Amino acid sequence: MEPTASTRTIPPLVQRLSLIMVGLVALTYALYYTQTLVLPLIFSLLLVILLDPLVKMQSRWGINRIVGISLSVAVAMVALAALGYFIATQGAHFSEAVPQLESKFKGMVEEVQQWLHQTANVKPAQINTAVDQAKDKGLALGGMILG
């Protein structure tokens, strides 16, 4: 006699995987709705983990723990400010170089189009059409992935 729909049991692996999936979805929703509280806590925990070895080293040198923590946080803030300055200056240099990079890229595209036209007898209009179609599909897929 075959089991009916009411007497079938769900395999334990499927039950376990379903429970894990429901738990992950619940965790994602919980983190999303509590992100204003959780994100600063995560960053502060990361900061504590990164600066703890420096504070311990200063304590071994005989520096008071409160002073060591203050020094470590000050050093971390100076390092982050220096990193931010470096990123900003590099961004400014990059923005100045964008027109040159754009002209080089256009030249490379023209070279590839000429090469394809000479070797594969593909017209530049066909290449442009194919590139436009690929770009449109990529943007559509990107929108689907990002939601």
C-alpha positions as CSV (number, residue, x, y, z in Angstrom):
1,M,0.0,0.0,0.0
2,E,1.4,3.4,-1.0
3,P,1.5,6.2,1.5
4,T,-1.0,8.9,1.0
5,A,-0.4,12.6,1.2
6,S,-1.4,12.7,4.9
7,T,0.9,9.8,5.9
8,R,4.1,10.9,4.1
9,T,6.9,12.2,6.3
10,I,9.3,14.9,5.3
11,P,12.9,13.6,5.3
12,P,15.0,14.9,8.2
13,L,17.5,16.6,5.8
14,V,14.8,18.6,4.2
15,Q,13.4,19.6,7.6
16,R,16.8,20.7,8.7
17,L,17.6,22.7,5.5
18,S,14.1,24.3,5.7
19,L,14.7,25.4,9.3
20,I,18.1,26.8,8.4
21,M,16.7,28.8,5.5
22,V,13.9,30.2,7.7
23,G,16.5,31.1,10.3
24,L,18.7,32.9,7.8
25,V,15.7,34.8,6.4
26,A,14.7,35.8,10.0
27,L,18.2,36.8,10.8
28,T,18.4,38.9,7.6
29,Y,15.2,40.7,8.5
30,A,16.2,41.2,12.1
31,L,19.6,42.7,11.0
32,Y,17.9,44.9,8.4
33,Y,15.4,46.4,10.8
34,T,18.0,46.9,13.6
35,Q,20.8,48.2,11.5
36,T,20.8,51.6,13.1
37,L,21.6,49.9,16.4
38,V,23.7,46.9,15.2
39,L,26.0,48.6,12.7
40,P,27.6,51.0,15.2
41,L,28.0,48.0,17.6
42,I,29.7,45.9,15.0
43,F,32.1,48.8,14.1
44,S,32.9,49.4,17.7
45,L,33.5,45.7,18.3
46,L,35.8,45.6,15.3
47,L,37.7,48.7,16.6
48,V,38.1,47.1,20.0
49,I,39.4,43.8,18.4
50,L,41.9,45.7,16.2
51,L,43.1,48.1,19.0
52,D,43.3,45.6,21.8
53,P,46.8,44.2,21.0
54,L,48.1,47.8,20.9
55,V,46.6,48.6,24.3
56,K,48.0,45.4,25.8
57,M,51.4,46.2,24.5
58,Q,51.2,49.7,26.0
59,S,50.1,48.1,29.3
60,R,53.2,45.9,29.3
61,W,55.3,49.0,28.8
62,G,53.8,50.5,32.0
63,I,51.4,52.9,30.4
64,N,48.1,53.3,32.3
65,R,45.2,51.4,30.5
66,I,43.0,54.5,30.1
67,V,45.9,56.5,28.6
68,G,46.8,53.6,26.4
69,I,43.2,53.3,25.1
70,S,43.2,57.1,24.5
71,L,46.5,56.9,22.6
72,S,45.3,53.9,20.5
73,V,42.1,55.6,19.5
74,A,43.9,58.8,18.7
75,V,46.4,56.9,16.5
76,A,43.5,55.0,14.8
77,M,41.7,58.3,14.1
78,V,44.9,59.9,12.6
79,A,45.4,56.8,10.5
80,L,41.8,56.9,9.2
81,A,42.2,60.6,8.5
82,A,45.4,60.0,6.6
83,L,43.7,57.2,4.6
84,G,40.8,59.4,3.8
85,Y,43.1,62.2,2.6
86,F,45.0,59.7,0.5
87,I,41.8,58.4,-1.1
88,A,40.5,62.0,-1.7
89,T,43.7,63.1,-3.4
90,Q,43.8,59.9,-5.6
91,G,40.2,60.5,-6.5
92,A,41.1,64.1,-7.6
93,H,44.0,62.8,-9.7
94,F,41.8,60.2,-11.2
95,S,39.1,62.7,-12.1
96,E,41.7,64.9,-13.8
97,A,42.9,61.9,-15.8
98,V,39.4,60.7,-16.9
99,P,39.4,62.7,-20.3
100,Q,42.8,61.2,-21.2
101,L,41.6,57.7,-20.2
102,E,38.4,58.2,-22.2
103,S,40.3,59.1,-25.4
104,K,42.7,56.2,-25.0
105,F,39.7,53.8,-24.5
106,K,38.0,55.2,-27.6
107,G,41.2,54.7,-29.6
108,M,41.5,51.1,-28.3
109,V,37.8,50.4,-29.3
110,E,38.5,51.8,-32.8
111,E,41.6,49.6,-33.1
112,V,39.5,46.5,-32.1
113,Q,36.8,47.4,-34.6
114,Q,39.3,47.8,-37.4
115,W,40.9,44.5,-36.5
116,L,37.5,42.7,-36.4
117,H,36.6,44.3,-39.7
118,Q,39.9,43.2,-41.3
119,T,40.1,39.7,-39.9
120,A,36.5,38.6,-39.5
121,N,34.8,41.0,-42.0
122,V,32.5,42.4,-39.3
123,K,31.3,45.9,-40.0
124,P,31.6,48.5,-37.2
125,A,27.8,49.1,-37.2
126,Q,27.3,45.4,-36.4
127,I,29.8,45.6,-33.6
128,N,28.1,48.7,-32.2
129,T,24.7,47.0,-32.4
130,A,26.1,43.9,-30.6
131,V,27.7,46.1,-27.9
132,D,24.5,48.1,-27.3
133,Q,22.5,44.9,-27.0
134,A,25.0,43.4,-24.5
135,K,24.9,46.6,-22.6
136,D,21.1,46.7,-22.4
137,K,21.1,43.0,-21.3
138,G,23.7,43.7,-18.7
139,L,21.8,46.7,-17.3
140,A,18.6,44.7,-17.2
141,L,20.4,41.8,-15.4
142,G,22.1,44.2,-13.0
143,G,18.8,45.7,-12.1
144,M,17.3,42.3,-11.5
145,I,20.2,41.3,-9.3
146,L,20.2,44.5,-7.3
147,G,16.4,44.4,-6.9
